[in-house]
Amino acid sequence: MKSNSKIAALLSLAGLAGAAGAAVQDLPGGPAVRQLNLTAAATRIAVEQSWLHWFMLITCLVIFVLVFAVMFYSIWKHRKSKGHKPANFHESVTVEVIWTIIPFIIVILMALPATKVLVASKDTSNADLTIKATGYQWKWGYDYLNGDAQGVSFVSTILPEHRELSNEGAHAADMPSNYLLEVDNPLVVPVNKKVRIITTANDVIHAWGVPAFGVKQDAIPGFVRDTWFRSEKVGDFYGQCYELCGKEHAYMPIHVKVVSQGEFVKWSGDQKKAMAARQDDPSKVWTLADIQVRGEKVYNGTCAACHQPNGNGAGPIKPLNGSPIVNDPDKTKQIQVVLNGRGAMPAWKGTLNDTDIAAVISFTKNHWTNRTGQLVQPAEVLAQRGK
């Protein structure tokens, strides 16, 4: 009886594990469950890279099999137990010529298609659309430099609910298929258009890459690099920062949304209207209640991923709840930290406007256990820029 109950318990656990595994689904445009091959290609370059991958793998496998087959055959056929005597020779011009020419031919045959794909992947000329991608710890900033969306810019951050799932120790049954890959503001591009991505970084080295597009390019502070892609499919495609960039490296996803040209034009117009609406007058005087409402939205969309919704931070991320700088009567100290950054904290003066910075500072000074009663006006932030 005890044995039967143990077996039943094991079967029950196996069933639960199977149910949990079944909850995780393939993510179109991203990783698949038990994926062994490269991500399904959405660009011509990615198709060529996939072909090149298998060509190299099969070529190396054939060479491996042939070389070891000859070696093991020779060992077995000419073994001492059959009376064979070891040959005694020091050089053979014929053998040396053969084992020089054959590898040379093999290397050339492998280098030609590899060079073709490499050169094509680096040709960023004649792009239909150019976007600058700036890596921050730990999010991506996008600026559309030309085309229908010229002038549009925004920051793309992992969804707070995904970050909270991770903090709580997410289980397979709880995880959505796009777990740790979904962002609040995806990069939107038109289908069948050549998109040039210019990469740089604000703090440390990051890397922008999307496997389905066959692109990966380092983003280095003080330097500009570029890559390109032309998606032949509409849909959502996912990548991550591919350079170890610090504690929150795993929470820096890339989400590219490929749409039709008509949808892209409409999206561009909507984004420009939204940006115009956000161009606040820095001389406007806000009440504490109104600016805190705005500050909470800015905090949840920009700061909560690192400092956590409860303001307690984690590891090297300093807490805002009870922070001496937040509670300091001198408001300029916190303004300078937010504007120019400090330690792991990135500079936000190029990303957030004066009103957003004033709002989020006012929010943190009057939230959680912080009860300073202090109100930061946009004009005060403007006065601190450049100092």
C-alpha positions in Angstrom: 0.0 0.0 0.0 2.8 2.4 0.9 4.5 1.6 -2.4 1.3 2.4 -4.3 0.8 5.7 -2.5 4.4 6.7 -3.3 3.8 5.9 -7.0 0.6 7.9 -7.0 2.4 10.9 -5.4 5.1 10.7 -8.0 2.6 10.5 -10.8 0.8 13.5 -9.3 4.0 15.5 -9.2 4.8 14.5 -12.8 1.3 15.7 -13.8 1.8 19.0 -12.1 5.2 19.5 -13.8 3.7 18.6 -17.1 0.8 21.1 -16.6 3.3 23.8 -15.6 5.4 23.1 -18.7 2.3 23.1 -20.9 1.5 26.6 -19.6 4.6 28.0 -21.3 3.9 28.6 -25.0 6.1 29.4 -28.0 6.4 33.2 -28.5 6.0 34.2 -32.2 8.9 36.4 -33.0 10.8 35.2 -29.9 12.0 32.1 -28.2 10.2 28.8 -28.5 9.7 26.0 -25.9 12.7 23.6 -26.1 14.1 25.6 -29.0 17.2 23.9 -30.6 17.6 25.8 -33.8 17.9 29.5 -34.5 14.9 31.8 -34.1 12.6 31.7 -37.2 13.9 34.3 -39.6 11.9 37.4 -40.5 14.6 39.0 -42.7 16.7 37.9 -45.7 19.9 38.3 -43.7 18.5 36.1 -41.0 17.6 33.4 -43.6 21.2 33.6 -45.0 22.7 33.3 -41.5 20.5 30.3 -40.8 21.7 28.7 -44.1 25.3 29.6 -43.3 25.0 28.1 -39.8 23.8 24.7 -41.2 26.3 24.8 -44.0 29.2 25.3 -41.6 27.9 22.7 -39.2 27.4 20.0 -41.8 30.8 20.8 -43.4 32.6 20.5 -40.1 30.6 17.3 -39.3 31.6 15.7 -42.6 35.3 16.6 -42.1 35.1 15.2 -38.5 33.6 11.9 -39.7 36.0 11.5 -42.6 39.2 12.3 -40.6 38.3 10.1 -37.7 37.0 7.3 -40.0 40.4 7.2 -41.8 42.2 7.4 -38.4 40.3 4.6 -36.8 40.4 2.5 -39.9 44.2 2.8 -40.1 44.6 2.0 -36.4 42.3 -1.1 -36.7 43.6 -2.3 -40.1 47.3 -2.0 -39.3 47.3 -3.0 -35.6 50.3 -4.9 -34.2 48.3 -8.0 -33.4 47.9 -8.6 -37.1 51.7 -8.5 -37.6 52.0 -5.0 -39.1 55.3 -3.2 -38.5 55.3 0.6 -38.0 56.5 2.5 -41.0 59.6 4.6 -40.6 59.6 7.7 -42.7 60.3 11.4 -42.0 58.7 13.4 -44.8 56.5 13.1 -47.9 56.2 16.0 -50.2 53.0 14.5 -51.8 51.2 14.2 -48.4 52.3 17.7 -47.3 51.0 19.2 -50.6 47.7 17.3 -50.3 47.0 18.3 -46.6 47.8 21.9 -47.5 45.8 22.2 -50.7 42.6 20.4 -49.4 42.2 22.5 -46.2 42.9 25.7 -48.3 40.1 24.8 -50.7 37.8 24.0 -47.8 38.5 27.3 -46.1 37.9 29.2 -49.3 34.5 27.4 -49.8 33.5 28.3 -46.3 34.8 31.9 -46.4 33.0 32.9 -49.7 29.4 32.6 -48.4 30.4 33.8 -44.9 32.0 37.0 -46.4 28.9 37.6 -48.6 26.6 37.5 -45.6 28.9 39.6 -43.4 29.3 42.3 -46.0 25.6 42.4 -46.7 24.8 42.7 -42.9 27.1 45.7 -42.6 25.8 47.6 -45.6 23.6 50.3 -43.9 23.4 52.6 -47.0 20.2 53.7 -48.6 18.1 53.2 -45.5 14.4 54.1 -45.6 14.3 54.8 -41.9 17.0 55.7 -39.4 16.5 55.2 -35.6 19.0 55.9 -32.8 18.9 53.3 -30.0 20.5 54.4 -26.8 21.2 51.9 -24.0 20.6 53.0 -20.4 20.9 51.0 -17.2 18.4 49.4 -17.8 16.2 50.5 -20.6 16.3 51.6 -24.3 15.8 55.1 -25.6 14.7 55.5 -29.3 14.9 58.5 -31.5 13.5 58.5 -35.0 15.9 60.6 -37.1 14.0 60.7 -40.4 11.0 59.5 -42.3 7.3 59.8 -41.3 8.2 59.5 -37.6 11.0 62.0 -37.6 11.3 63.7 -34.2 9.5 61.0 -32.3 11.4 59.8 -29.3 10.6 57.7 -26.2 12.0 55.3 -23.6 11.2 51.6 -23.7 11.1 49.8 -20.4 10.1 46.3 -19.3 6.5 46.1 -18.1 6.5 46.6 -14.3 4.2 43.6 -13.8 6.8 41.3 -15.4 9.5 42.7 -13.1 7.2 42.1 -10.1 6.6 38.5 -11.2 10.4 38.0 -11.3 10.8 39.6 -7.8 8.2 37.2 -6.4 9.9 34.1 -8.0 7.7 33.5 -11.0 6.6 29.9 -11.6 5.9 28.4 -15.1 2.2 28.5 -14.6 2.3 32.2 -13.8 4.6 33.2 -16.7 3.1 34.7 -19.9 4.7 33.6 -23.2 6.4 37.0 -23.4 7.7 36.9 -19.9 10.5 39.5 -19.3 10.3 40.4 -23.0 7.3 42.8 -23.1 7.8 46.5 -22.9 5.7 49.6 -22.3 6.7 51.3 -25.6 7.8 48.9 -28.4 9.9 50.1 -31.3 7.5 50.4 -34.3 8.7 50.1 -37.9 7.1 49.5 -41.3 7.3 46.2 -43.1 9.6 45.7 -46.1 11.5 48.9 -45.4 15.2 49.1 -44.7 15.6 50.3 -41.1 19.0 51.5 -40.0 19.7 51.3 -36.2 22.4 53.6 -34.8 23.5 52.4 -31.4 25.2 54.2 -28.6 25.0 54.1 -24.8 24.6 56.5 -21.9 26.5 54.6 -19.2 28.1 51.2 -19.9 28.4 48.9 -22.9 25.0 47.4 -24.0 24.2 45.5 -27.2 21.0 45.8 -29.3 19.9 42.6 -31.0 16.9 40.8 -32.4 17.5 37.1 -33.4 14.6 37.0 -35.9 16.2 39.9 -37.8 19.8 38.5 -37.6 21.1 41.7 -36.0 23.3 42.3 -33.0 25.3 45.5 -32.5 27.2 46.8 -29.4 26.1 50.1 -28.0 29.2 51.8 -26.6 29.3 55.1 -24.6 30.9 57.9 -26.6 30.9 55.8 -29.8 28.3 55.3 -32.6 27.8 51.9 -34.3 25.1 50.9 -36.7 23.3 47.9 -38.2 20.2 47.4 -40.2 17.3 45.1 -41.0 14.3 44.8 -43.4 11.5 42.7 -41.9 9.5 40.8 -44.5 6.8 39.9 -42.0 4.5 41.9 -39.8 4.2 41.1 -36.1 6.0 41.3 -32.8 9.7 40.4 -32.6 11.8 40.2 -29.4 15.4 40.5 -28.3 17.4 41.5 -25.3 20.5 43.4 -24.3 23.3 41.0 -25.3 26.1 42.6 -23.3 26.4 42.0 -19.6 25.6 45.6 -18.4 25.0 45.3 -14.7 22.6 44.0 -12.1 19.4 44.5 -14.1 20.8 43.1 -17.4 18.1 40.5 -17.5 15.4 43.1 -17.5 16.4 45.1 -20.6 14.3 43.6 -23.4 13.8 44.8 -26.9 10.4 44.6 -28.5 10.0 45.6 -32.2 6.5 45.8 -33.7 6.5 45.6 -37.5 3.3 47.0 -39.1 2.1 48.0 -42.5 3.1 51.4 -44.0 -0.3 52.8 -43.4 -0.3 51.7 -39.8 3.1 53.2 -39.3 2.1 56.6 -40.7 -0.9 56.6 -38.4 1.2 55.6 -35.4 3.7 58.3 -36.3 1.0 61.0 -36.3 -0.4 59.8 -33.0 3.0 59.8 -31.4 3.7 63.4 -32.6 0.4 64.6 -31.2 1.1 62.9 -27.9 4.6 64.4 -27.7 3.2 67.9 -28.5 0.7 67.4 -25.7 3.6 66.6 -23.3 5.5 69.8 -24.1 4.6 71.5 -20.9 5.3 75.1 -20.1 8.1 75.1 -17.5 6.8 78.3 -16.0 3.5 76.7 -15.0 3.0 76.6 -11.3 1.6 73.3 -10.1 -0.2 72.3 -6.9 1.2 69.5 -4.9 -1.8 67.3 -5.4 -1.8 67.7 -9.2 1.9 67.2 -9.7 1.9 64.1 -7.5 -0.6 62.4 -9.8 1.6 63.0 -12.7 4.7 62.0 -10.7 3.2 58.7 -9.9 2.7 57.9 -13.6 6.3 58.9 -14.4 7.6 56.9 -11.5 5.7 53.7 -12.5 6.8 54.0 -16.1 10.4 55.1 -15.5 11.7 54.4 -12.0 9.8 51.5 -10.6 11.7 48.9 -12.6 14.9 49.6 -10.6 13.7 51.3 -7.3 10.7 48.9 -7.1 7.1 50.1 -6.6 7.6 50.2 -2.8 10.6 52.5 -3.2 13.0 50.2 -1.3 15.4 49.5 -4.1 17.5 46.3 -4.3 21.2 45.5 -4.1 23.2 48.5 -5.5 20.0 50.4 -6.3 19.5 52.7 -3.4 16.1 53.0 -1.7 14.1 56.2 -2.2 11.9 55.3 0.8 13.6 57.1 3.7 16.5 58.3 1.6 18.5 61.2 3.1 18.7 63.0 -0.3 14.9 62.6 -0.9 14.2 64.0 2.6 16.8 66.7 2.5 15.4 70.2 2.8 17.7 71.3 -0.1 15.7 70.2 -3.1 18.5 70.9 -5.5 20.4 67.8 -4.3 17.8 65.4 -5.6 17.2 67.5 -8.8 20.9 67.2 -9.6 20.9 63.4 -9.1 17.9 62.9 -11.4 19.3 65.3 -14.0 22.9 64.1 -14.2 22.8 60.7 -12.6 25.0 59.2 -9.9 26.6 55.7 -9.7 24.1 53.2 -11.2 21.5 56.0 -11.6 21.4 57.2 -15.2 21.1 60.8 -16.2 17.5 61.8 -17.2 18.0 65.3 -18.4 18.0 64.2 -22.0 15.0 61.9 -21.6 12.5 63.5 -19.3 11.3 67.1 -19.5 11.4 69.6 -16.7 7.8 69.0 -15.7 8.2 65.2 -15.5 11.4 65.5 -13.4 9.7 68.0 -11.1 6.7 65.7 -10.8 8.6 62.5 -10.0 10.7 64.2 -7.4 7.7 65.7 -5.8 6.1 62.3 -5.8 9.0 60.6 -4.1 9.3 63.4 -1.5 5.7 62.8 -0.4 5.2 59.1 -0.8 5.7 55.9 1.3 7.2 57.0 4.6 8.5 60.3 3.0 6.3 63.1 4.2 8.4 66.2 3.5 5.6 68.4 2.1 8.1 69.7 -0.4 6.9 70.7 -3.9 9.3 70.9 -6.8 8.2 73.2 -9.7 9.4 72.7 -13.3 11.1 76.2 -13.2 13.4 74.9 -10.4 14.4 72.0 -12.5 15.1 74.2 -15.5 17.3 76.5 -13.3 19.4 73.5 -12.4 20.1 72.3 -15.9 23.7 72.9 -17.0 24.9 73.3 -13.4 
